[in-house]
């Protein structure tokens, strides 16, 4: 067997891209570092320079997913406008991410709850929560969102968005996009008659 030298521009990124494609096509159980190495054109040992094993790869994939989602959500909530418009932008980004990356989103939440999750993953989830919290606290400061624990309100927003995406398939998610303004209005006004 001939030895293939390690000459790859950014093997870590290539492996993560390949893992995300394989995840979308076959699910997490089918992921194999050996197969990812073969597809990247490197020796089967080369991924070991970046990942200690399959669980480390899955944790890293979930971490990069949370980082990407947080970046997009952060851009949405920094857009000018009132808290309702920023929450609507946040909702659209979240549903869009779920439409574009359903398998990754499922993995992200599965790894988030894993007992062996790395600290970096917990930190990334915390940053995402802070991003959702931002328009809530701003809205409370200007009086357009009811007083109360902003963490509980942000949790309600995040749980609503995640719940919507987990109940829906791709077709119904596309339909849901049109209903997001009404969903955000309901979050803003609550269930009590006014």
C-alpha positions in Angstrom: 0.0 0.0 0.0 1.4 3.3 -1.0 1.6 6.1 1.6 -0.3 9.3 0.5 1.4 12.4 1.8 -0.6 14.9 3.8 -1.0 17.8 1.4 -4.4 19.4 1.9 -5.2 23.1 2.0 -7.7 23.0 4.9 -8.5 19.5 5.8 -10.5 20.4 8.9 -12.9 22.5 6.8 -13.1 19.9 4.1 -13.9 17.2 6.6 -16.6 19.4 8.3 -18.1 20.2 4.9 -18.1 16.5 3.9 -19.6 15.6 7.3 -22.4 18.1 6.9 -23.2 16.7 3.4 -23.1 13.1 4.7 -25.2 14.1 7.7 -27.9 15.6 5.4 -27.8 12.6 3.1 -27.5 9.7 5.5 -27.8 10.9 9.1 -25.3 10.9 12.0 -25.1 7.1 12.4 -23.6 6.8 8.8 -20.8 9.3 9.4 -17.4 7.7 9.2 -14.1 9.5 9.5 -12.5 6.9 7.2 -15.1 7.6 4.5 -14.7 11.3 4.9 -10.9 10.9 4.6 -11.4 8.9 1.4 -13.7 11.5 -0.1 -11.2 14.3 0.8 -8.4 12.3 -0.8 -6.2 11.9 2.2 -5.1 8.9 4.3 -7.5 7.3 6.7 -5.3 8.6 9.6 -5.3 12.2 8.5 -8.6 13.2 10.2 -7.1 12.2 13.5 -5.0 15.4 13.3 -8.2 17.3 13.7 -10.8 15.0 15.4 -10.2 12.5 18.2 -13.0 10.4 16.9 -16.6 10.4 15.6 -18.1 12.0 18.7 -15.5 14.9 18.5 -16.4 15.4 14.9 -20.2 15.5 15.7 -19.6 17.9 18.6 -17.5 20.2 16.3 -20.1 20.0 13.6 -22.8 21.0 16.1 -20.5 23.8 17.4 -19.9 25.3 14.0 -23.7 25.0 13.3 -24.5 27.1 16.5 -21.8 29.6 15.5 -23.2 30.0 12.0 -26.7 30.3 13.3 -25.7 32.8 16.0 -23.9 35.0 13.4 -27.0 35.1 11.2 -29.3 35.8 14.1 -26.9 38.5 15.4 -27.0 40.2 12.0 -30.8 40.1 12.0 -31.3 41.6 15.5 -28.8 44.4 14.7 -30.9 45.6 11.8 -32.6 49.0 12.5 -36.2 48.8 13.6 -38.4 48.2 16.6 -38.3 45.0 18.7 -41.1 43.4 16.8 -39.3 43.9 13.5 -36.1 42.5 15.0 -37.9 39.5 16.4 -39.5 38.9 13.1 -36.1 39.1 11.4 -34.8 36.7 14.0 -37.7 34.3 13.3 -37.1 34.4 9.6 -33.4 33.6 10.0 -34.1 30.7 12.3 -36.8 29.2 10.0 -34.5 29.8 7.0 -31.7 28.0 8.8 -34.0 25.1 9.6 -35.1 24.9 6.0 -31.5 25.0 4.7 -29.9 22.7 7.3 -32.6 20.4 8.9 -30.2 17.5 9.7 -27.6 19.9 11.1 -30.2 21.7 13.3 -31.3 18.3 14.7 -27.7 17.3 15.4 -27.0 20.7 17.1 -29.8 20.2 19.6 -29.0 16.5 20.1 -25.4 17.3 20.9 -26.4 20.2 23.1 -28.1 17.8 25.4 -25.5 15.1 25.4 -24.0 14.5 28.8 -20.4 14.5 27.4 -20.9 17.8 25.5 -17.7 20.0 25.4 -17.6 23.3 27.2 -17.2 25.1 23.9 -20.6 23.8 22.8 -22.3 25.0 26.0 -20.6 28.4 25.5 -21.9 28.7 21.9 -25.4 27.9 23.0 -25.1 30.6 25.7 -24.0 33.1 23.0 -27.0 32.2 20.9 -29.3 32.7 23.9 -27.7 36.1 24.5 -28.4 37.0 20.8 -32.1 36.2 21.3 -32.1 38.1 24.6 -30.9 41.3 22.9 -34.1 42.5 21.2 -36.1 41.4 24.3 -34.1 43.6 26.7 -34.1 46.5 24.3 -37.9 46.1 23.9 -38.3 46.1 27.7 -36.2 49.2 28.0 -38.3 51.1 25.6 -41.6 49.8 26.9 -42.7 47.7 23.9 -42.1 44.4 25.6 -43.7 43.6 29.0 -41.5 43.7 32.1 -40.4 40.4 33.6 -37.5 38.1 33.5 -36.0 38.7 30.0 -34.4 35.2 30.1 -37.9 33.6 30.4 -39.2 35.8 27.5 -36.2 34.9 25.3 -36.7 31.2 26.2 -40.3 31.5 25.1 -39.3 33.0 21.8 -36.5 30.5 21.2 -38.8 27.5 22.2 -41.5 28.8 19.9 -39.2 29.0 16.9 -37.6 25.7 17.6 -40.9 24.1 18.2 -42.3 25.4 14.9 -39.3 24.0 13.0 -39.4 20.6 14.7 -43.1 20.1 14.0 -42.8 20.9 10.3 -41.4 19.3 7.3 -39.8 21.3 4.5 -43.0 22.1 2.7 -44.9 23.2 5.8 -41.9 25.2 6.9 -42.1 27.1 3.6 -45.8 27.8 4.3 -44.9 28.8 7.8 -42.7 31.6 6.6 -45.8 33.5 5.5 -47.3 33.1 9.0 -44.2 34.3 10.9 -45.5 37.9 11.3 -48.7 36.5 13.0 -46.6 34.2 15.2 -44.4 37.2 16.3 -47.5 39.3 16.9 -48.9 36.6 19.1 -45.6 36.4 21.0 -45.6 40.2 21.4 -49.2 40.5 22.6 -49.7 37.2 24.4 -52.9 35.2 24.6 -55.0 37.4 26.8 -57.6 39.6 25.1 -56.7 43.2 24.9 
